[in-house]
Amino acid sequence: MGILSKPHPIILENSSNWKSVIWTGVFVFLFLLIFQPFGLAALKSGKILLLLGYGFITSAIVWLFNFPFQRLFPALFDEKNWKLWNELTFSSAIVFSIAAANWIYTAILGFLDHSLYSFLSAMLWTFSLGVFPIAIGIILGNYVKMERNLKEAKKILAGKNLNRSRFELATDANGIAVLDLNGNEVLKVNAAEIIRLEAAGNYVVFHYFHQGKPEKTLIRNSLKKLLDQLSPSALIIQTHRSHCVNVDFIESVSGNAQGLLISLKGVNDVVPVSRNFIAPLKEMI
């Protein structure tokens, strides 16, 4: 169970998922057209339309799992807790749904009966063709991504030399005014006391030191707007769509299959670094 509990990257609903939606359907269509299993070679007419139907059903199922399903059950797709076994289970559920939908489609067209035997045969064929290659690909991909991110973390640590010349650090003894969405001042904090920011819905959890102790305040604002407020006068950088950190607090950088992880000084917090933000982090430190 150790390998199944390893963190695994999750592609949440975004534009890149449309590629998997389209290409999965295209792959099924081409596979059936080239190899023509299940007696498809015996069909003399209407074969292309039939195969396009299989491809369309496959794409529709993948779309349902990648878009509406994620919106209906967001708690299931928590990136922090997404493990290898979650990815395998999710992929198996997609393959099972594709097999069931295509079996219904084939039975409606009259090429299969409605018996339990034909249903189980369809499941066996689909899982044989789909699940096992997918499972092997996921496990190997997890290993490759973890090794790549570990090497990236080592490179960052080896070249760590904070570039302060690009920043005008705050010297005002009164600190930086942190504003909410309406422009109201929520708190004042020195640049050196800001630890990190974390998006929480329509709010941002603002982590900072106050009188030597870590504190946090909930601010109604977007992460981007707070980052714009702070970055001219503090070494704040975005590392993830939901996280920003003060580079001065970076203690170490490690990696797993999901990406890089930053450990911070003075607190037990670990902040993720997604792939898109690795380059800016390397540039800064």
C-alpha positions as a Markdown table, in Angstrom:
| # | Residue | x | y | z |
|---|---|---|---|---|
| 1 | Met | 0.0 | 0.0 | 0.0 |
| 2 | Gly | 3.0 | 2.3 | 0.3 |
| 3 | Ile | 3.3 | 3.2 | -3.3 |
| 4 | Leu | -0.5 | 3.7 | -3.6 |
| 5 | Ser | -0.4 | 6.3 | -0.8 |
| 6 | Lys | 2.2 | 8.5 | -2.6 |
| 7 | Pro | 1.0 | 11.9 | -3.8 |
| 8 | His | -0.1 | 12.1 | -7.4 |
| 9 | Pro | -0.7 | 15.2 | -9.6 |
| 10 | Ile | -4.3 | 15.9 | -10.4 |
| 11 | Ile | -5.4 | 17.9 | -13.4 |
| 12 | Leu | -8.4 | 19.8 | -12.2 |
| 13 | Glu | -11.0 | 21.2 | -14.7 |
| 14 | Asn | -9.2 | 23.5 | -17.1 |
| 15 | Ser | -8.6 | 24.0 | -20.8 |
| 16 | Ser | -5.9 | 21.2 | -20.9 |
| 17 | Asn | -8.6 | 18.7 | -20.0 |
| 18 | Trp | -10.3 | 19.3 | -23.3 |
| 19 | Lys | -7.3 | 17.7 | -25.0 |
| 20 | Ser | -7.8 | 14.5 | -23.1 |
| 21 | Val | -11.6 | 14.6 | -23.7 |
| 22 | Ile | -11.1 | 14.8 | -27.5 |
| 23 | Trp | -8.1 | 12.6 | -27.9 |
| 24 | Thr | -9.6 | 9.8 | -25.8 |
| 25 | Gly | -12.5 | 9.6 | -28.2 |
| 26 | Val | -10.3 | 9.8 | -31.2 |
| 27 | Phe | -8.1 | 7.0 | -29.9 |
| 28 | Val | -11.1 | 4.7 | -29.4 |
| 29 | Phe | -12.4 | 5.5 | -32.9 |
| 30 | Leu | -9.0 | 4.8 | -34.5 |
| 31 | Phe | -8.4 | 1.7 | -32.4 |
| 32 | Leu | -11.7 | 0.1 | -33.4 |
| 33 | Leu | -11.2 | 1.2 | -37.1 |
| 34 | Ile | -7.8 | -0.3 | -37.3 |
| 35 | Phe | -8.2 | -3.6 | -35.4 |
| 36 | Gln | -12.0 | -4.0 | -35.7 |
| 37 | Pro | -12.5 | -6.4 | -32.8 |
| 38 | Phe | -15.9 | -7.8 | -31.5 |
| 39 | Gly | -16.9 | -8.8 | -35.1 |
| 40 | Leu | -16.8 | -5.3 | -36.5 |
| 41 | Ala | -14.9 | -6.6 | -39.6 |
| 42 | Ala | -18.1 | -8.4 | -40.7 |
| 43 | Leu | -20.0 | -5.1 | -41.0 |
| 44 | Lys | -20.5 | -4.1 | -44.6 |
| 45 | Ser | -22.1 | -0.7 | -44.2 |
| 46 | Gly | -22.5 | 2.1 | -41.7 |
| 47 | Lys | -19.3 | 1.1 | -40.0 |
| 48 | Ile | -17.7 | 4.6 | -39.8 |
| 49 | Leu | -20.9 | 6.1 | -38.2 |
| 50 | Leu | -21.0 | 3.2 | -35.7 |
| 51 | Leu | -17.4 | 3.7 | -34.7 |
| 52 | Leu | -17.9 | 7.5 | -34.5 |
| 53 | Gly | -20.6 | 6.7 | -32.0 |
| 54 | Tyr | -18.2 | 4.8 | -29.8 |
| 55 | Gly | -15.7 | 7.7 | -30.0 |
| 56 | Phe | -18.4 | 10.2 | -29.1 |
| 57 | Ile | -19.7 | 8.2 | -26.1 |
| 58 | Thr | -16.1 | 7.8 | -24.8 |
| 59 | Ser | -15.4 | 11.6 | -25.1 |
| 60 | Ala | -18.8 | 12.3 | -23.4 |
| 61 | Ile | -18.0 | 10.1 | -20.4 |
| 62 | Val | -14.5 | 11.6 | -20.0 |
| 63 | Trp | -16.0 | 15.1 | -20.2 |
| 64 | Leu | -18.6 | 14.2 | -17.5 |
| 65 | Phe | -15.9 | 13.0 | -15.1 |
| 66 | Asn | -13.6 | 15.9 | -15.8 |
| 67 | Phe | -16.0 | 18.9 | -15.7 |
| 68 | Pro | -19.5 | 18.4 | -14.2 |
| 69 | Phe | -18.4 | 15.7 | -11.8 |
| 70 | Gln | -15.6 | 17.8 | -10.3 |
| 71 | Arg | -17.9 | 20.8 | -9.9 |
| 72 | Leu | -20.6 | 18.7 | -8.2 |
| 73 | Phe | -18.1 | 17.0 | -5.8 |
| 74 | Pro | -15.2 | 19.4 | -5.2 |
| 75 | Ala | -14.3 | 17.9 | -1.9 |
| 76 | Leu | -13.3 | 14.6 | -3.6 |
| 77 | Phe | -10.8 | 16.5 | -5.7 |
| 78 | Asp | -8.6 | 18.0 | -3.0 |
| 79 | Glu | -5.2 | 18.4 | -4.6 |
| 80 | Lys | -3.4 | 18.2 | -1.2 |
| 81 | Asn | -4.9 | 14.7 | -0.5 |
| 82 | Trp | -4.9 | 13.3 | -4.0 |
| 83 | Lys | -2.9 | 10.0 | -3.9 |
| 84 | Leu | -1.9 | 7.4 | -6.5 |
| 85 | Trp | -4.8 | 5.2 | -5.4 |
| 86 | Asn | -7.2 | 8.1 | -6.0 |
| 87 | Glu | -5.9 | 8.4 | -9.6 |
| 88 | Leu | -6.2 | 4.7 | -10.2 |
| 89 | Thr | -9.7 | 4.5 | -8.8 |
| 90 | Phe | -10.8 | 7.6 | -10.7 |
| 91 | Ser | -9.4 | 6.2 | -14.0 |
| 92 | Ser | -11.0 | 2.8 | -13.3 |
| 93 | Ala | -14.4 | 4.5 | -12.8 |
| 94 | Ile | -14.1 | 6.3 | -16.1 |
| 95 | Val | -13.2 | 3.1 | -17.9 |
| 96 | Phe | -16.1 | 1.2 | -16.3 |
| 97 | Ser | -18.5 | 4.0 | -17.3 |
| 98 | Ile | -17.2 | 4.0 | -20.9 |
| 99 | Ala | -17.6 | 0.2 | -21.0 |
| 100 | Ala | -21.2 | 0.3 | -19.7 |
| 101 | Ala | -22.2 | 3.1 | -22.0 |
| 102 | Asn | -20.8 | 1.5 | -25.1 |
| 103 | Trp | -22.4 | -1.8 | -24.1 |
| 104 | Ile | -25.8 | -0.1 | -23.9 |
| 105 | Tyr | -25.1 | 1.6 | -27.3 |
| 106 | Thr | -24.2 | -1.7 | -28.9 |
| 107 | Ala | -27.2 | -3.5 | -27.4 |
| 108 | Ile | -29.6 | -0.8 | -28.6 |
| 109 | Leu | -28.2 | -1.1 | -32.1 |
| 110 | Gly | -28.9 | -4.9 | -31.9 |
| 111 | Phe | -25.3 | -6.1 | -32.2 |
| 112 | Leu | -25.4 | -7.6 | -28.6 |
| 113 | Asp | -28.1 | -9.1 | -26.5 |
| 114 | His | -29.0 | -7.6 | -23.1 |
| 115 | Ser | -27.7 | -10.6 | -21.1 |
| 116 | Leu | -25.4 | -10.5 | -18.1 |
| 117 | Tyr | -22.9 | -12.5 | -20.1 |
| 118 | Ser | -22.6 | -9.9 | -22.8 |
| 119 | Phe | -22.3 | -7.1 | -20.2 |
| 120 | Leu | -19.4 | -9.0 | -18.4 |
| 121 | Ser | -17.7 | -9.7 | -21.7 |
| 122 | Ala | -17.8 | -6.0 | -22.6 |
| 123 | Met | -16.4 | -5.2 | -19.2 |
| 124 | Leu | -13.6 | -7.7 | -19.6 |
| 125 | Trp | -12.6 | -6.5 | -23.0 |
| 126 | Thr | -12.7 | -2.9 | -22.0 |
| 127 | Phe | -10.7 | -3.3 | -18.8 |
| 128 | Ser | -8.2 | -5.5 | -20.6 |
| 129 | Leu | -7.7 | -2.9 | -23.2 |
| 130 | Gly | -8.0 | 0.2 | -21.0 |
| 131 | Val | -7.3 | -0.2 | -17.3 |
| 132 | Phe | -4.1 | -2.2 | -17.2 |
| 133 | Pro | -2.2 | 0.0 | -19.7 |
| 134 | Ile | -3.6 | 3.1 | -17.9 |
| 135 | Ala | -2.5 | 1.8 | -14.5 |
| 136 | Ile | 1.0 | 1.0 | -15.7 |
| 137 | Gly | 1.2 | 4.5 | -17.3 |
| 138 | Ile | 0.0 | 6.2 | -14.1 |
| 139 | Ile | 2.5 | 4.3 | -11.9 |
| 140 | Leu | 5.4 | 4.9 | -14.2 |
| 141 | Gly | 4.4 | 8.6 | -14.7 |
| 142 | Asn | 4.2 | 9.1 | -10.9 |
| 143 | Tyr | 7.8 | 7.8 | -10.6 |
| 144 | Val | 9.2 | 9.9 | -13.4 |
| 145 | Lys | 7.5 | 13.1 | -12.1 |
| 146 | Met | 8.8 | 12.5 | -8.6 |
| 147 | Glu | 12.3 | 11.9 | -9.8 |
| 148 | Arg | 12.2 | 15.0 | -12.0 |
| 149 | Asn | 10.9 | 17.2 | -9.2 |
| 150 | Leu | 13.5 | 15.9 | -6.7 |
| 151 | Lys | 16.2 | 16.9 | -9.2 |
| 152 | Glu | 14.6 | 20.3 | -9.7 |
| 153 | Ala | 14.5 | 20.9 | -5.9 |
| 154 | Lys | 18.2 | 20.0 | -5.6 |
| 155 | Lys | 19.1 | 22.5 | -8.4 |
| 156 | Ile | 17.2 | 25.3 | -6.7 |
| 157 | Leu | 18.9 | 24.7 | -3.3 |
| 158 | Ala | 22.3 | 24.4 | -4.9 |
| 159 | Gly | 21.9 | 27.8 | -6.6 |
| 160 | Lys | 20.1 | 29.6 | -3.8 |
| 161 | Asn | 21.3 | 33.2 | -3.8 |
| 162 | Leu | 18.4 | 35.6 | -3.2 |
| 163 | Asn | 18.2 | 38.4 | -5.8 |
| 164 | Arg | 17.2 | 41.5 | -3.8 |
| 165 | Ser | 18.2 | 44.0 | -6.4 |
| 166 | Arg | 14.8 | 43.7 | -8.1 |
| 167 | Phe | 12.9 | 44.7 | -5.0 |
| 168 | Glu | 12.5 | 47.9 | -3.0 |
| 169 | Leu | 12.2 | 46.6 | 0.5 |
| 170 | Ala | 9.9 | 48.4 | 2.9 |
| 171 | Thr | 11.6 | 50.6 | 5.5 |
| 172 | Asp | 8.5 | 52.3 | 6.9 |
| 173 | Ala | 8.5 | 51.7 | 10.6 |
| 174 | Asn | 4.7 | 51.7 | 10.5 |
| 175 | Gly | 4.7 | 48.8 | 8.1 |
| 176 | Ile | 2.7 | 47.9 | 5.0 |
| 177 | Ala | -1.1 | 48.6 | 4.9 |
| 178 | Val | -2.9 | 45.5 | 3.9 |
| 179 | Leu | -6.3 | 46.3 | 2.3 |
| 180 | Asp | -9.5 | 44.2 | 1.8 |
| 181 | Leu | -11.5 | 44.1 | -1.4 |
| 182 | Asn | -13.3 | 47.4 | -0.6 |
| 183 | Gly | -10.0 | 49.2 | 0.1 |
| 184 | Asn | -10.3 | 49.2 | 3.9 |
| 185 | Glu | -7.2 | 48.7 | 5.9 |
| 186 | Val | -7.2 | 45.3 | 7.7 |
| 187 | Leu | -3.8 | 45.4 | 9.3 |
| 188 | Lys | -0.3 | 46.9 | 9.1 |
| 189 | Val | 2.6 | 44.6 | 8.9 |
| 190 | Asn | 6.4 | 44.9 | 8.3 |
| 191 | Ala | 7.6 | 43.2 | 5.1 |
| 192 | Ala | 10.0 | 41.0 | 7.1 |
| 193 | Glu | 7.0 | 39.7 | 9.2 |
| 194 | Ile | 4.9 | 38.4 | 6.3 |
| 195 | Ile | 5.1 | 34.6 | 6.1 |
| 196 | Arg | 2.7 | 33.5 | 3.3 |
| 197 | Leu | -0.7 | 33.9 | 1.8 |
| 198 | Glu | -3.3 | 31.2 | 1.1 |
| 199 | Ala | -6.4 | 31.5 | -1.0 |
| 200 | Ala | -9.6 | 30.3 | 0.7 |
| 201 | Gly | -12.6 | 30.8 | -1.6 |
| 202 | Asn | -13.4 | 34.5 | -1.7 |
| 203 | Tyr | -10.9 | 35.2 | 1.1 |
| 204 | Val | -7.1 | 35.0 | 1.7 |
| 205 | Val | -5.6 | 33.6 | 4.9 |
| 206 | Phe | -2.8 | 36.1 | 5.7 |
| 207 | His | 0.0 | 34.5 | 7.7 |
| 208 | Tyr | 2.5 | 36.8 | 9.5 |
| 209 | Phe | 4.6 | 37.2 | 12.7 |
| 210 | His | 3.3 | 39.4 | 15.4 |
| 211 | Gln | 5.5 | 40.0 | 18.5 |
| 212 | Gly | 7.5 | 37.0 | 17.6 |
| 213 | Lys | 4.6 | 34.6 | 17.3 |
| 214 | Pro | 2.9 | 33.3 | 14.1 |
| 215 | Glu | -0.6 | 34.8 | 13.5 |
| 216 | Lys | -3.1 | 34.6 | 10.7 |
| 217 | Thr | -5.9 | 36.8 | 9.6 |
| 218 | Leu | -8.8 | 36.2 | 7.1 |
| 219 | Ile | -9.0 | 39.0 | 4.5 |
| 220 | Arg | -11.8 | 39.3 | 2.0 |
| 221 | Asn | -9.8 | 39.8 | -1.2 |
| 222 | Ser | -8.2 | 37.9 | -4.0 |
| 223 | Leu | -4.8 | 36.4 | -3.9 |
| 224 | Lys | -3.7 | 38.3 | -7.0 |
| 225 | Lys | -4.8 | 41.7 | -5.6 |
| 226 | Leu | -3.0 | 41.1 | -2.3 |
| 227 | Leu | 0.1 | 40.0 | -4.2 |
| 228 | Asp | 0.0 | 43.2 | -6.2 |
| 229 | Gln | -0.2 | 45.2 | -3.0 |
| 230 | Leu | 2.7 | 43.5 | -1.3 |
| 231 | Ser | 5.2 | 42.5 | -4.0 |
| 232 | Pro | 6.6 | 46.0 | -4.6 |
| 233 | Ser | 7.8 | 46.2 | -1.0 |
| 234 | Ala | 8.3 | 42.6 | 0.1 |
| 235 | Leu | 9.9 | 39.4 | -1.3 |
| 236 | Ile | 6.5 | 37.7 | -1.9 |
| 237 | Ile | 6.2 | 35.3 | -4.8 |
| 238 | Gln | 3.3 | 33.1 | -6.0 |
| 239 | Thr | 4.2 | 29.4 | -6.0 |
| 240 | His | 0.8 | 27.9 | -6.7 |
| 241 | Arg | -2.7 | 29.1 | -7.8 |
| 242 | Ser | -3.6 | 29.2 | -4.1 |
| 243 | His | -0.3 | 30.1 | -2.4 |
| 244 | Cys | 2.3 | 32.8 | -2.1 |
| 245 | Val | 5.3 | 32.9 | 0.2 |
| 246 | Asn | 7.9 | 35.3 | 1.5 |
| 247 | Val | 11.1 | 34.1 | 0.0 |
| 248 | Asp | 13.0 | 35.1 | 3.1 |
| 249 | Phe | 11.2 | 32.3 | 5.0 |
| 250 | Ile | 12.2 | 29.5 | 2.6 |
| 251 | Glu | 14.2 | 27.0 | 4.6 |
| 252 | Ser | 14.3 | 24.0 | 2.2 |
| 253 | Val | 12.8 | 22.8 | -1.1 |
| 254 | Ser | 11.8 | 19.1 | -1.7 |
| 255 | Gly | 9.8 | 17.4 | -4.3 |
| 256 | Asn | 7.2 | 14.7 | -5.0 |
| 257 | Ala | 5.1 | 13.6 | -8.0 |
| 258 | Gln | 2.8 | 16.6 | -7.6 |
| 259 | Gly | 5.6 | 19.2 | -7.7 |
| 260 | Leu | 7.9 | 21.0 | -5.4 |
| 261 | Leu | 7.3 | 21.6 | -1.7 |
| 262 | Ile | 8.7 | 24.5 | 0.3 |
| 263 | Ser | 9.4 | 24.2 | 4.0 |
| 264 | Leu | 9.3 | 27.6 | 5.9 |
| 265 | Lys | 11.4 | 28.8 | 8.8 |
| 266 | Gly | 9.8 | 29.4 | 12.2 |
| 267 | Val | 6.6 | 27.5 | 11.3 |
| 268 | Asn | 5.7 | 23.9 | 10.4 |
| 269 | Asp | 4.0 | 24.9 | 7.2 |
| 270 | Val | 4.7 | 23.3 | 3.8 |
| 271 | Val | 3.7 | 25.2 | 0.7 |
| 272 | Pro | 3.3 | 23.5 | -2.7 |
| 273 | Val | 5.0 | 24.8 | -5.9 |
| 274 | Ser | 3.1 | 23.9 | -9.1 |
| 275 | Arg | 4.9 | 23.4 | -12.4 |
| 276 | Asn | 4.0 | 26.8 | -13.8 |
| 277 | Phe | 5.7 | 28.7 | -10.9 |
| 278 | Ile | 9.0 | 26.8 | -10.7 |
| 279 | Ala | 10.8 | 29.1 | -13.2 |
| 280 | Pro | 9.9 | 32.3 | -11.4 |
| 281 | Leu | 11.0 | 30.8 | -8.1 |
| 282 | Lys | 14.3 | 29.7 | -9.6 |
| 283 | Glu | 14.8 | 33.2 | -11.1 |
| 284 | Met | 14.3 | 34.8 | -7.7 |
| 285 | Ile | 16.5 | 32.5 | -5.5 |
